Amino acid sequence: MRRWPIQAWLIAVTVFLYAPLISLMVFSFNDSKRNVVWQGFTLNYYAKALTNSSLIEAFTNSIVIALFSTVISVIVGAMAAIALWRFRFAGRTAFDAGMAIPIVVPEICMGVGMLVFFAKIFPWPQGLPWPLNLGAIIIAHVSFSFPFVAVVVRARLASFNRELEEAAKDLGASEWRTLMDVLVPHIQPSLIAGALLAFTLSLDDFVITFFTSGPDTVTFPVKIYSMVRFSVTPEVNAASTILIVVTVLLTFLALKFQGTSALTAGHGPEKK
């Protein structure tokens, strides 16, 4: 095939994927309570969204949940990645395959599973003060976030020179000092990329959160969904645009860390 058909196909796919998001963002500036007709440019609905107490509360819940789940996911994911990379143990293959389940299983199945888990097996206490009442959602988010961190960290560990560890041990360094002074600096870019990825996944998750949240633990995506059920107003578009912008920025940072530092470092001397 010539080059122009491929370019035309890529343009068509890009328009198909991003035209709905672009139209949503454009109509968030529409000076009309309806989204069907453009009436003029305004920022009033952004002001309404930013002064809406219920939206701010939901956004605060989402940020807190994302922060806690990110910290836990980075620790657990990094430990799992190092264990699978360094050790050979019974059940290693099953453990490795089990970590991939949250990545490949549909979110609706994960959500129903979490609902049954917190309803029958491990009921989360009710009436806890904030932010302890967010614990069930945080656990659910960690369950699907840490495998992504483990995948990123294992990709970085593939380029690690094990002779550096042996050299550190020959100099009298303990296992802990070798881990913190040799291995952790090497995987630091992947830890940052994994943290940004986990934060993004947690921030914009809806399906699993919908099954594990309660009336006092509403998150930003769930709040937007409840607003859309009544009508799609420019205020909803403005709130959605804010979430899209935050998600895109975090995703860009994650790809930048993973695509440059994590993948190119360790493959030859840097050019100066």
C-alpha positions in Angstrom: 0.0 0.0 0.0 1.1 3.5 -0.6 1.7 5.8 2.4 -1.3 8.0 2.1 -4.0 5.3 2.8 -2.2 4.4 6.0 -2.1 8.1 7.1 -5.8 8.5 6.2 -6.7 5.4 8.2 -4.7 6.7 11.2 -6.4 10.1 11.0 -9.8 8.5 10.8 -9.1 6.3 13.8 -7.8 9.3 15.8 -10.9 11.3 15.0 -13.2 8.4 15.9 -11.5 8.0 19.3 -11.0 11.6 20.3 -13.9 13.5 18.6 -16.4 12.7 21.5 -13.9 13.9 24.1 -13.1 17.1 22.1 -16.8 17.9 21.7 -17.4 17.4 25.4 -14.5 19.8 26.2 -15.8 22.3 23.7 -19.4 22.3 25.0 -18.1 22.7 28.6 -17.6 26.4 27.5 -21.1 26.6 26.1 -23.2 29.5 27.5 -26.4 27.5 27.6 -28.1 25.0 29.9 -28.5 22.7 26.9 -25.7 21.1 25.0 -27.5 20.7 21.7 -27.0 24.4 20.5 -24.0 26.6 20.9 -25.0 29.9 22.5 -21.6 31.5 23.2 -18.4 31.2 25.2 -18.4 31.3 29.0 -16.4 30.1 32.0 -19.4 30.2 34.3 -19.9 26.5 34.4 -16.3 26.0 35.5 -16.9 28.4 38.3 -20.1 26.4 39.3 -18.2 23.1 39.1 -15.3 24.5 41.3 -17.8 25.9 43.9 -20.0 22.8 44.0 -19.5 21.4 47.5 -20.6 17.9 46.6 -18.3 17.8 43.6 -15.4 19.1 45.7 -16.1 16.5 48.4 -16.2 13.7 45.7 -13.0 15.0 44.1 -11.3 15.1 47.6 -12.4 11.5 48.2 -11.0 10.5 44.8 -7.6 12.2 45.5 -7.3 10.7 48.9 -8.2 7.2 47.6 -5.7 7.5 44.8 -2.9 8.7 47.0 -3.3 5.8 49.5 -3.8 3.2 46.9 -0.8 4.5 44.9 1.5 4.3 47.9 0.4 0.8 48.8 0.4 -0.4 45.2 4.0 0.9 44.6 5.3 -0.9 47.7 3.4 -4.2 47.1 4.0 -4.1 43.3 7.7 -3.4 43.7 8.1 -6.2 46.2 6.2 -8.7 44.0 8.3 -7.7 41.0 11.6 -8.1 42.8 10.5 -11.5 44.3 9.5 -12.8 40.9 12.7 -11.5 39.3 15.2 -12.6 41.9 13.8 -15.9 43.5 12.8 -19.3 42.3 10.2 -20.8 44.5 7.4 -23.4 44.4 4.3 -21.9 42.9 6.1 -19.1 41.2 4.4 -19.6 37.9 1.0 -19.7 39.5 1.8 -16.6 41.5 2.9 -14.8 38.3 -0.2 -15.8 36.4 -2.4 -14.8 39.4 -1.0 -11.3 39.3 -2.1 -10.9 35.7 -5.7 -11.7 36.6 -6.7 -8.2 37.7 -5.2 -6.9 34.4 -7.2 -9.2 32.1 -10.4 -9.8 34.0 -13.3 -7.4 33.0 -13.9 -4.6 35.5 -17.5 -5.6 36.0 -16.3 -9.0 37.3 -13.8 -7.4 39.6 -16.5 -5.1 40.9 -19.0 -7.9 41.6 -16.2 -9.9 43.2 -15.3 -7.0 45.5 -19.0 -6.4 46.4 -19.3 -10.1 47.5 -16.0 -9.9 49.3 -16.9 -6.9 51.4 -20.5 -8.1 51.9 -19.8 -11.7 53.0 -16.1 -12.3 53.7 -14.6 -9.1 55.0 -17.3 -6.5 55.8 -15.8 -3.1 56.2 -17.1 -1.3 59.4 -19.7 1.3 58.9 -19.8 4.7 60.5 -16.0 5.2 60.5 -14.7 8.8 60.4 -13.2 10.1 57.2 -10.9 8.9 55.6 -11.2 5.5 57.3 -14.6 5.0 55.7 -12.7 5.0 52.3 -10.8 1.8 53.3 -12.9 -0.6 51.3 -12.5 1.4 48.1 -8.7 1.8 48.7 -8.3 -2.0 49.1 -10.3 -2.6 45.9 -8.1 -0.1 44.0 -4.9 -1.6 45.3 -6.1 -5.0 44.1 -6.1 -3.9 40.4 -3.4 -1.2 40.6 -0.4 -3.1 42.0 -0.1 -5.6 39.1 0.4 -2.7 36.7 3.2 -1.4 39.0 4.8 -4.9 39.1 4.8 -5.1 35.3 6.5 -1.7 34.9 9.1 -2.5 37.6 9.9 -6.0 36.1 10.5 -4.4 32.7 13.0 -2.1 34.4 14.7 -5.0 36.3 15.3 -6.8 33.0 18.1 -4.3 32.3 19.8 -4.6 35.7 23.3 -5.9 35.9 23.4 -8.5 38.7 27.2 -8.0 39.0 26.5 -4.7 40.8 24.8 -6.6 43.6 27.6 -9.0 43.9 30.2 -6.2 44.0 28.2 -4.4 46.8 28.1 -7.7 48.8 31.8 -8.2 48.3 32.4 -4.8 49.8 30.6 -5.9 52.9 27.2 -4.3 52.2 24.2 -6.0 53.8 21.2 -7.3 51.9 19.2 -4.2 53.0 21.9 -1.7 52.0 22.4 -3.5 48.7 18.7 -3.2 48.0 18.4 0.5 49.0 21.7 1.7 47.5 22.0 -0.4 44.3 18.7 -1.9 43.3 16.2 0.9 44.3 18.1 3.7 42.5 18.1 1.5 39.3 14.3 1.0 39.4 13.5 4.5 40.6 12.2 5.7 37.2 9.9 2.6 37.0 8.6 3.3 40.5 7.7 6.8 39.5 6.1 5.7 36.3 4.2 2.9 38.2 3.0 5.4 40.8 1.7 7.8 38.2 0.0 4.9 36.4 -1.6 3.6 39.6 -2.7 7.1 40.6 -4.4 7.6 37.2 -6.1 4.2 37.3 -7.4 4.9 40.7 -8.5 8.4 40.0 -10.7 7.7 37.0 -12.0 4.2 38.0 -15.8 4.0 38.0 -17.0 0.4 37.7 -15.2 -1.2 40.7 -15.7 2.0 42.8 -19.4 1.9 42.0 -19.7 -1.5 43.5 -17.7 -0.8 46.6 -18.7 2.8 47.5 -21.5 3.9 49.8 -23.6 7.1 50.2 -20.9 8.8 52.2 -18.0 7.6 50.1 -18.9 9.0 46.6 -15.9 9.5 44.3 -15.6 12.0 41.4 -16.4 9.6 38.6 -19.4 8.2 40.5 -20.6 11.8 41.2 -20.4 12.7 37.6 -22.4 9.6 36.6 -25.1 10.6 39.1 -25.3 14.0 37.6 -25.4 12.6 34.0 -28.4 10.5 34.9 -30.6 13.6 35.2 -29.2 15.7 32.3 -25.9 16.4 30.5 -25.3 20.1 31.4 -22.2 22.2 30.7 -21.4 21.9 34.4 -21.1 18.1 34.0 -19.0 18.7 30.9 -16.7 21.1 32.9 -16.3 18.6 35.7 -15.5 15.8 33.1 -13.0 18.1 31.4 -11.2 18.7 34.6 -10.9 14.9 35.2 -9.8 14.3 31.6 -7.1 17.0 31.8 -5.7 15.6 35.1 -5.8 12.0 33.8 -4.0 13.0 30.5 -1.3 14.9 32.3 -0.6 12.1 34.7 -0.6 9.6 31.9 1.8 11.8 29.9 4.2 12.0 32.9 4.0 8.2 33.4 4.8 7.5 29.7 7.6 10.1 29.8 9.3 8.4 32.8 8.7 4.9 31.5 9.5 5.7 27.9 12.7 7.7 28.4 14.3 7.1 31.8 13.1 3.6 32.4 13.7 2.2 29.0 16.8 4.0 27.8 18.8 4.2 31.0 21.3 1.4 31.4 21.6 0.8 27.7 24.9 2.5 27.0 26.5 5.7 28.0 24.5 8.9 27.8 25.3 11.4 25.2 26.5 14.8 26.4 
